[in-house]
Amino acid sequence: MQRMDRSSAMMKGKKRETMKASFLLLVGMFILVSASFDAAADPVAPTTLSEISSSTRTFPGGNKTTNATAGYLTEVKIEGIAVVTEGWQGYYGNISGEVILDDADNNTLFSWNLISPGGEILAIRNSSVDWSSGQVSCPNTTHISTENTLIFPGIYGDDTDNLTNTFNDTTHPAFSIGSNSFSADKCNYSLATYVNDNADTARTFNETLLYSENTKTMIYVGLINPKQEGFKSGTDKHDFQMLVGEDGHGNNATTRYFFFVELNP
């Protein structure tokens, strides 16, 4: 996995929010993110991001056999076949932060801990996103087709795990990105990641696709939902889960994503 570029969040006035988050890629790496944020401002990039570890599913070794006898017909039941996706990267993690009243030299007069911060985690392949009104929109079918071709090129376009089969929900909560507001169910491409190793009809961890008009790039938006049970049962609760597209069909190339966070105190 390529190391993501460091970006510095611009400070506005004397008030800012500082957030620290840790992520784990389901088919990839564990990364630690530390960031500073303007209060009630556009999404901003983390100030640091450290790659720590990487993992993916393993399969048992050995062979399963049966003895063939001439003249017989034998019914068999085969279980345990699984194929790891070659089109998606998964992330989950926790968010913590505080609102700080600082001077120009970052000396703190007072601060407030964020007990249950809300907001969004955003991943995009271009760092020059214009977050102003009208520049972030719901993707249309052309945008979706282009993204699907990038992730599932050529003969892989109709794979079971392709984009349209993955982000196939039309339901999502209301949320805002910068100056752009999205009412409930406004966009047509969402998903809810699993909870306790099963599909989650309660949509605990919602993810919705948006589109950057100025960069012509898809934005993967994971909504923060603090301290919830995640895809692994019996583990510590966390605040978000999300997928990003990554073409792993027959190659070892990696895809660079820029992460942004919009924190709502």
Secondary structure, 3 states (H helix, E strand, C coil): CCCCCCCCCCCCCCEEEEEEEEEEECCEEEEEEEEEEECCCCCECCCEEEEEEEECCCCCCCCCCCCCCCCCCCCCCCCCCCCCCCCEEEEEEEEEEEEEEECCCCCEEEEEEECCCEEEEEEECCCCCCCCCCCEECCCHHHHHHHHHHHCCHHHCCCCCCHHHHCCECCCCCEEECCEEECCCCCCCEEECCECCECCCCCCCEEEEEEECCCCEEEEEEECCCCECCCCCCCCCECEEEEEECCCCCCCCCCCCEEEEEEEC
